[in-house]
Amino acid sequence: MTSQNTSIFDVQDDKESSIMFTKERGCSFIENWAHNEYGIRSDFYATIDSLPEIPSDDRLSSNFLIGISMQSMILGTSLLSVPYCVKLAGVWGITLIFLIGFLTTVTADMLAQCQYQVSRRKFNKRVYSTFVDMCTACFKTKGTYLMEFLVYLSLVRNVVVIILLSDLTDEIIKTFSNMHYDKKVLPILWTLAVLPLLFMSKVSKLAWFTFIGMILYLSSIAFMLGIFLTTTRSWSHISISSHWDFKDVGIAIGIIINSYAVHMNLPSLEGSMKTPTSYNCVTNVSFGLNVVIKLIFGVCGYLAYSINTFDEITRNIDTQRFFILSYIIKGSQIVFAYFTIPLQSHVVFELMDLNFRHHFPIFFGRDQWWTLLSRLTIMTALLLIALLMPHFGLAVSIIGSVRGSLIALVLPPLFYINLKTHPMSKIKLCFCYVTAGFGLLLGTVGLYSSIYKLVVGTK
């Protein structure tokens, strides 16, 4: 049912403002890719007036705040493995950082355009508010199942976080030479430490802790970059390889894709902007800046440690030379990673409660027991995966190859083709198919390489 509230951004009431919106929104890569007069699809107007407007009543955030939020999402823990990508793939890794960054920027613009429908009179109206809405509208029942799969798959990101927390803790404990322990105990302890957060019904209670953790994490990245720059004297003796190794490049592909895969959250960010006409420009600037940050961080991190670069660059920080600073960096990343788990898990557990709880009548009227057993069962399964696959880089690559490639490279072009919200030229159509196909290829190569390395290379 169409909302009866007047939207702050009402593109139908005023023809002049709607036309201005159409022109301003044309700053995206896709709108400039080809002129619409070349081969507009004849079936476009078949559904042009069929969808109701879905206005947003949450347009309170400035462009600057949205840009900061977007940047903090893209600068996730995958950034810690970018120098490792340069180590594995060399020049090819640097090329992939730029290429995948460009393509994910384009697909982010595609999503923004899919949210708005162009009418016969060139009016723009907001017809989709979330990534889930677009997937369901595009693929019907299959889209619902696909989104549930992607949501459940996001739980596997907790495996990466548990591995990261365990590795960082291990690095700190190593500084105390008189301590002897089994490293496999650390994932178990961190899983137990995380469990209480999963019983919170309102994630908003953790908002301040999450915000503080994000600030600490971004500060740690800045400190690490400063440490890399202290080693510039040795950089002249290090060269970045141009050798092509299929499996190493494949692992790097998965990590790099995962570092850009924030597209499921982008429609919600658009819905909170005061000036949605600026959304594409904010997205392009944020992704472009992120590409530059990844290139600088990845190249400098590799040049600082060369062939000794770990899959988590934090492990390379010299605790002898940077004693206090190394503790600050690792402690900051622990705080950030710890509070990301409830945020990543909340929606998933809500979906599980909705889909599975009614199959167990024994839990009717026993909410606490269902919550306890369901969360404990899932986290135990994730713990087993973390114990069997204690490799941060490989875990990130597998997730990026499957989940990341779908949400960042494959689905947005397919939405753009099938939802028919905008005129479609032949060149645009070809570009969308090529991007989706290329995304599938990258995901397949990344998944194969990561699993091969996990099964064969770590024996």
N, C-alpha and C positions, 0 to 999 in steps of 0.2 A: 504494500500500500504506500502511495506517495505521501511524503510528509506534508502536513498542512502549515508548518512553520515557514516563515519567510526567511530565506537564506541570505546571509551577508553577501554571498557571491551568487546573485540571481541573474543568470545570463539570458533568461527568456523575456523578462519584463521590458528591457530596454534594448532596442535593435542596435543603436549606435555603440553602446558599451560592449555588446556581444561581438560586433565586428572588430572592435579594438582588441578584444580578448583573443580573437582568432589570429590577428596579426602578431600580437605580442607573443603568443604561444609558439610562433613559428621559429623560435630561436633554437629548436632542437636539431640534432644531427639529421634525424629522419626527414623532417620537413624540408631541409635544404638538400637532401640527397638527390632528388629528382623532381622535375616540374610535373605538376599533376596532370597537365594536358596530354602527357604521353601515355596513352593506354589506360585510362581510368576504367576500372572494372564496372561492367554494366549491371552487375547484381548488387552494387553497393547500396543504391537507394531503396532496395526492396524492404529493408527493415529500418529505414532512417528515422521514422517518427514513431517507432513501436515501443520504445523504452521510456519509462517515467524518470523524471529527474530525481536524484538522490542528493539533496543539499547537505552540507556539513554545518553543524552548529558548534563546532569546536575550533573556529579559525581565530586563534589567539596568539600564535607564535610568529615572531618576526623572521625575516629571511636569514638573519645572522644566527638566530637560535636553531633554526632548522638545519642550517649548514653545519653548525657545531655538532648537533645530534647525529647527522648523517656521517660526518667525519669520524666521530667516536665509534660508530657502529662498524665502519669499514676498517678502522685501525684495531681490529680484534687481535686475539692471541695468535692468529695465523701469521701476523707480521713477524713474530719471533723466528719463523722458519724461512723467511724470504732470503736471508744470506745463505742458508743451506741450499736453496734453489739455485743461487748463483754458483755455488760450489759444484752442484750436481750437473747443471746444464750449461754453465759458462755464459758465453755470448747469447746462446739460444734462450737461456733463462731470462736474461735482460730483455731480449726481444719479446718473449712471452708476457712479461710483466706489462710492457707497453701495449702489445696487441690485445691481450685479454682485458686490460683496463679500458682500451678504446671500445671494444665490443660490448662490454658490460655497461659502459656509459650510454651507448646507443640503445641497448635493450631497456635501460632505465627510462630513457625518453619514450620508448615504445609503450611502456606500461602507463606512463603519464597520459599519453594520447589515447590509449584504450579506455581510460576512465571517462573521457569526454566524447560525446557523440556530436557529429556535425550534421545539422538538419539541412533540408532543402534550401532554407533561407540563410544558410551559413551561420546559424546560431550554434553555440556550444553549450551543451548541458551535461552535467555530471551524472553518469548513469551506473557507474561501478565504484564502490568505495573501498574494496579490499582485493587482495590477490586471490583469495578464496572465491569471491564472487565471480571474478573473471574466468577462473579455471572451471567453475561449475557451469557458467553460461557457455563456455567454449566447448566443453566435452560432456556436458549433461551428467548422467549418473557416473560415467567413467571418471569425470573430473572430480566428483566428490570422493571417490575411492583414491584417486591419485593424490588429492590434497591430504587425505587422512594418512596415506603412506608417507608423504613428505613431513607431516607433523610428527608422526611416530618416529621417523628417521632422525628428527632433530634431537631426540633423546640421546642418540649415539654421540652427540657432541659432548655429553657429560663424560664419556670415556676419555676424550681428549683433555678435558679439564682435570679429571682425576689423575691422569698421567702427568700433566703439567705440575699439579700441586705436589705430587710425590717426588718428581725430579727436583723441583725447587727446594723442597724440604731436605732431600738427600744432599744437595749441594751445601746447604747451611750446616747440616749435622757433620759433614765431612771436615769442617774446619775444627771440630773438636776431635783430635786424634785418638783420644782414649775411649771413644764410644764405638761399640761393636754391635751390629744388629743386622737383621735380614731385611733387605730393601723391599721385599714383597709385603712386609707388614704395613708399609706406608699407605698403599692404596686402600687397604682395609680400614685403617684409622681415619683416613680422609672421607671414606664413604660413610662411616659412622658419624663423623663430624657434620656431614652435610644433611643427614636424615632429618634432624629437627626443623630445618628450614623448609622441608617439603610438606610439612603439616600445616603451614600457614595458609589460611583461606584467602588472605588478601596480600598480594605481593607488594602493594603500595606501602606496607609497613616497613619494607626494606629499601624504600626509594632513596633515602638519604645515605644509607650505607653503600648502595650501588653507585650513587653519584660520587661519593668520596673515593670509592675504589677506582672509578674511571679516572678521576683527577690524578690519583696516585700512579695509575698505570701509564697515563700519558706523560707524567713527569719522569717515570722510569725509562721510557723510550727516549726522552730528551737526554737524560743522563747517559744512557748507553751510547747514543750517537756522539756525545762529547768524549766518551772513553775511546770510541773507535778513532776519533780524530787525533788522539794523543799518539797514535802509532803510525802517523803519516810518513815518518822517515824510512820505514821498512817497506812501504808500498812499491817503491821503484823495483824491488826484487821479485815482485809477484805479478804474474800475468793471468788474465782471465782466459780460460781455455775456449777454443772454438770447436773442440772435438764433439761430435754427435754420438751420444749413446742413447739408444731408443728407450731403454728402461729407466735410466736416470732422468732423461727429459720427461718421461711419462709421470714419474713421481713429482717432479717440479710442477707439471701441469696441474695436477690435483690440488697441490698446496696453493698455487697462485689463484686458481678459480675460487677456492674456498675463501680466500682473502678478500674477494670482491662480492661474494654472494650474500647481499643484504636485501635483495629485491622484494622479498615477501613483506618487508616492513615499509617500503617506500610509499605505497598508496595511502597508508595511515598518516605518514608524515605530510603528504600533500593535503590531506584533509584537515590538518591543523594549521595551515599557513594563512596568515592575514591576507596576503596578496598572492593567490595561486597562479596569476599570470607570470610570476617570476620563478615558478617552480623548476622549469626546465633549465633555466640559467643557473639556479642554485645547484641543481644536480650536476650539471656539466662542470661547474667550478669545483665542487666537492670531489667528484671522481677524478678530475684532472689533477687537482692538488694531491690527491691520494696516490696517483700514479707516480708523481714526482717524489713523494715521501718514500714510497716503496723502492724506487730506483736508488735513491740516495742511501737509504738504510741498508738495502741489500748489498749494494756494491761496497760501501764503506765497511759493513760488517764482514764481508768476505775478505777484503783486502787486509783487514786487521788481523785475521786469524788463518787465512789461506786454507790449506788442506785440513787443518785441525778444527774447522768450523763445525759445531754440533748442530743437530736438527732443532735445538732450542738455543739460540745465540746467547741467552742469559747464562748458560752453563760455561761459556768461555770467559766470563768476567773473572779476572785474576783477583782472588780473595786476599792474596798477600799484598799486592800493590794497591788495590782499592778496597781495603778492608771494610771500613764503615759504609762506603758508598755501595759496595756489593750487597751488604745486608739490607740497605734501604731499597735497592732495586728489586731484589728477590722478595722481600717482605711486601712491597707495594704490589707486585704481580700476584702474590698469594692472596692478598685481600681482594683484588679485582676478580681473580678467577673464582674464588670461593663464593662470592655473591652473584656470579653469573648463573650458577646452577639452578637456583629457584626460578629465575627469570626464564631460562630455557625450558624448564620442566612444567611450569604452571599450566599452560594451555594444553600440553600433552596429557597431563593427568586429568584435567577437566574433561577432555574428549574421551579418555578411557573410562572415566566414571559414567559418562553418558552412554557409551556404547556397550559396556560389559557388565556393569553392576547389576542390571536387571536380570542377567542370566544366573545370578547366584542368590536365590531367595533366602538363603541362610543369613545373609547380611542385612535383610530388611529391618530397619529400626536399629541397626548396629553400625552407625556411620563411622565411629572411631576404629572399629575392628577392620572394616573394609579399607579405610584410609591407611591404616598401619600395614596390613598385609600386602596391599597393592603396591604401595611405595617401596616397601622392603623387598618384595619380589623383583621389581624392576631394577632397583639399585643393586641387588645381588647379581642379577644377570649382567649389568653393566660392569660391575666389579670383576666378574670372571673374564669378560672381554679385555679389560684393562690389564689383568694379570697374564693373560695369554698373549697380548699384543702390547708390550710395554714400550712402544716406539712412537714418540710424539709425531714425528714427521710423517710416518706411514699412516697413522690414524687420521691425521689431518688430510692427507692426500686421498684416502679412500672416501672420506665424507665429501670432500670437494668434488671428486670425480663423479659421484652419484647424485647427491643432493644439490651441490653447488652448480653443476653443469645444467641440471634441469631448471632450477629457479632463476638462474642468471643468464643462460644462453639459449636454452631450447624453448621453454614455455612462452616467454614474452613475444618472440616473433610469431609463434603459432597463435597467440591471442590476437595479435595485430592483424593477422590474415583472416581469422575466422570470425572475430567479433564485428568486423566491418563498420567500425565507428568513424573511419576517415576514408576519403578518396584514396584509391590504391593504384599507382602506376605500375607498369610492367617491371620497371627497374626496381622499385620498392619491393614488389612481390618476389622477384628473384633474390634480392638481397636478404629478405626475411628467410626464405628457404635455405639459402647458403649459410646464414648465421646459425639457424637451427641444426642443420646438418653438420656444420663444423663443431658446434657444441656437443653433439652426440659423439662425433669422432674423438674430440678431446677427452670427453668423459670416459669413453671406452678404453682409450690408450692409457689414461691415468689409472683407471681401476685395474687393468691387466698388469701394468708395471708395479703397482703397489702390492697387489696380491702375490705376484711372482717374487718380489723382494721379500715379502713376509714369509712365504712358504720355503723358498729356496735360499735366499740370500742371508737369512738370519740363523741358518742351521749351524 
